[in-house]
């Protein structure tokens, strides 16, 4: 099974191509897929990654990858050029990955020959619009991430396990720290800390809270520190993957949480372990825009036990 390994700010995934190799889809839908994702993601005995992303034809499309324009349905809703399915290292399927979707745009442009600008990528969040360019030899992209979801039921958050915090936001049952909750198509919990914890402490916090009863679908756990009104630092525990070098949707959630708590302006840089992401929460449209790199690591053929 052919693969390409790519990363966005160190958030790395194994990419599989269903557009040109439809037989791969049978592997994805067969029993044992979650275990195969785990083996491929293993950093000692596999390729090594935060998970696997499958690049597919868009839902309901005709000839896969055949349109290089931005097509529309009769009701004027956008139709994607490609579809992204994202699986965490533990094999669980997630709704979205901000760093991953930039890499999907790079994959589709360079390997599938899709030249459309903007490129439309179907995700569990819906169809996202992506502009892209080369800067100093590096592929960069800006993703329209849509409007942040703040309603607790829609995130989803079970409010019966929350109490209001005097510092703003909420407290989790049996946990004293203040949190803010944001969905960017996937659920995020953000807490502000200064200084940031070391990785061992962040790992203990994230692993302990990822499946807290307040999170019916789990949550990505973020420890953030305000540097100034245009800058914040972030350590992320990703649901189903653990500590990662970056989380694009998480960086968006942190900027939104920073604005809501009065810490950050609507446009700024979020420093993650693997680099920087530029985030803007547009006041007029309420939409969040994320800009960052997408880079190839290697490509090859998976010959492990399947």
N, C-alpha and C positions, 0 to 999 in steps of 0.2 A: 504494500500500500504506500503510494508516494505521499510525501509530506513536505511542507515548508515550515520552518520555525521562524517566527517573527516576534518582535517586541515593541511596545510603546513605553518609553521611560522605564524599561526593565520589567514591565508586566508582560511576561512571555507566554506564548501559546503555540501549540502545534496546529497547523492549518491543513485541512483536507479538502480536496476539490471534488464536489459532486457534480458541478456544471459540466466538466469535461470527462469525468469518470463516474457515470451514474451508478455503477455497481457498488461504489463506496456506501451509498445510501442503505443498501441491504445490511452492511455491517453496523451502521448506526442504529437501525431498527431491530436488529437481532438480539436475542437474549445474550447477556454477557458483555454488552457494550460498556456499561459503567466500569466493569472490571478492566476492560481493555483501555479505557481512558486513564484509569489509575496506573496501569503498567506503562503506558506511553509517557505519562507525566512524571513518573518516578525519576528523581534527579540522580539516583545511583545506578539503577538497573534499566532505565528507559531513556527516552530522548531528553527528558527533563523540562518541565513547564508548569505553569499555573493551571493548565487545563488544555482542552482541545476545542478548536473552533472549526465548524464545518461550513464551507461556502457552498451554498445551494442556489438553484434557480429560484426566482421569486414565486410565491404562492400564486397559483392560478395563471401563471405565465404560459406563453406559447413555446416557441423554440428557446431553450435556455441560452441566455447571454446574447440573444440575437439583436436586441435593440441597443443602439449606442446613443439614443436620445432619451429625454425624460418623458416617457409615455404617460398618458392619463386614462383612467377609466371613463365611462360615459357619465358617471356622476361627479367627475372632476377630482376624485380622490387620487393621489399619486400612486403609481405602480412602481415597485422597486426594480432596479437593474439586477440585483442579487439579494439573496437572503442569508443572514447569519444565524447559525445555531451555536450556542456557547455552552460548554460543559466544564464545570469546575474539576479540579484534580481528583476529587472524590467521586466523580461520575455524575453528580447531580447537575441538572440543566438549569441555567439561570436565564433571566429575562434579557439582560443587557450587559455589555462591557464597553466602556468608553474608549479604553486603549485598544481593545480588540477591534472595534468597528473602524477605527482609523486604519488599522492594518488590513482589514477586509477591503477598504477602498483602494489601498495600494495593491493588494493582490489582484483585485478585479481590473484595475487600470493596466498593470504591467503584465499580468499573466492571462487575463481573459480578453484583453484588448478593448475594454469599455472606456471610451473617451469622454463620456458625458460629464458636463459640469453644470450644475452640481450633480454628483452621483447620489442615487437614492438606494439606500440599503434597508432592507426589511429586517426588523429585530422584534423581540418580544415586547418592546416599547412601542412599536409601530414603525412606520417608514421614516428614516432619518435622512436629512439632506446634508451632504458633505462637500465642501469646497476643498481643493487640494492644489499643491504647487511644490516645486523644488526650491530649497533654500540652502545654499552652500553645500550642495550635493546630497542633502537629506530631504526625504519626502515628508512634508508637513500637511496637516489637514485641520480645518475648522469644522466641527460637527454642531449642527443645530440639535441640541439635546431635548428641546421641547420645554414645556412649563414644569417647574418643580411641583410635586404633589405634597401638600402639607396636611391634608385631612387625614386624621389618624386611621379611620376605617379603611381609606383607600390605599394607605401605604403598604401593607396593613399593620396596625398596632392594636393590641388588645388593651384598651384604656383601663380595664379593671385591675391591671397590674401596675398602674402609674399613680403618682401623686404629684401635685404642683411643687415646683422648687422655688424657694425665695429668691434665687439668683436668676430666675427665668427658665423656661423649659420645664422639664419633668424629671422626677426621680423614678427609678425602677424599684419594684418591690425588693426588699432585702439588699438595697444598694443605695449608698448615700450621694453619689455623684449626680450632678445635673446633666441632662441630655436633651438634645433637640433631634427630632426625627424628620427625615426628608426622603421622599422617593424620587429617583430619576428614572423610573421604570423598574427599579429594584430598591429594596429597603435599606436605609442607612441610619445609623445612630451616631451622633457626633457629641463628643465631650471636649471641653477646653481645659488644657493642662499647661502649666509653666513651672518647671521645665517639663519637656516631654518625657515619658517613661523610657527606660532602656527596652531593648527588644524582648528580653525575657519577661519583663513586667507587662508589656503590651500583649505578648502572646498569652500570658495567663488571663489578662482581662478579656481579650477577644474570645478565647476558647471557652471561657466561663459564661459569656453573655450571648454568644452567637445564637444559641437556641433557648434564650430566656423565654419564659411563658408569655411575655408581652409581644413576642415576635412569632406569629403563626407560621410564617414562611422563613423564619430565620432573619438575620440582618448582618450587614457589613458594619463592623465596629471601628470607629475612627477616633484617634487621639490627635487633637489639633492644638497648635500654639500660634497665637497672634504675634507676628513680628512687628508689623505696622499696619496701617489701614489698607495697604495694597499688597501685603504679603502675609502668608501663613505657612506653617510647616505641618506635615501630616505623617502619621504612622497608621497603617491600615491592617486590620485583620479581615480578610475577605471570607465571607461565608463559603464553606466548602473547599477552601484553598489554604487558609492560614495567613501568616504575614506575607505580604507581597511588596514588590518594589514600587508599585504605583496602582492607583485605582482611579480611572477617569471619572466614572459616575460619582465616586466618593469625593474627588476634588470639587466637583460641581456642588455636591451636597454641603461640603464644608464652607464654600463661599456663600451659599444661600443661608446656612446657619449663622455664619459670621455677620451677614447683613441683618438678619432678624434679631441678633443679640446686640447690635450696635458696634461690633468690633471691626468689621470690614466694609470697604466701599464695594460698589456693585461690579467693579472690574479689578482684577488683581492676579497675582502669581501664586500658585500653590506649589510649594516645594515638597516633593515626595522623595522617597529613598533613592529612586532611580533617575531623578531629573526634575524638570519643571513643567507645569501645565498652566496655560493662561486661560482664565475663566472670566466670562462676562455674563451678568444677569441683566438683560435689557429691561429697563423700567417701562418702556412703552408697550412692548409685546409680552412681557413677563417670561420670555424664553431665555434659556441658558445656552451659551455658546462656549465650546471647549476647543482650544487649539493646542496641538502638540505633535511630536514626531511619530513616524512609523518606520521601522527598520527591519531588514532581513537579518537573520542569523546564519541559517544554513538550510539545505534541503537534502533529502535522501529518500530511502525506502525503508519502511518499517518491516523487519523480518522477525520480530519477536513472536512468541506464542500467541495465537489469536483465539 
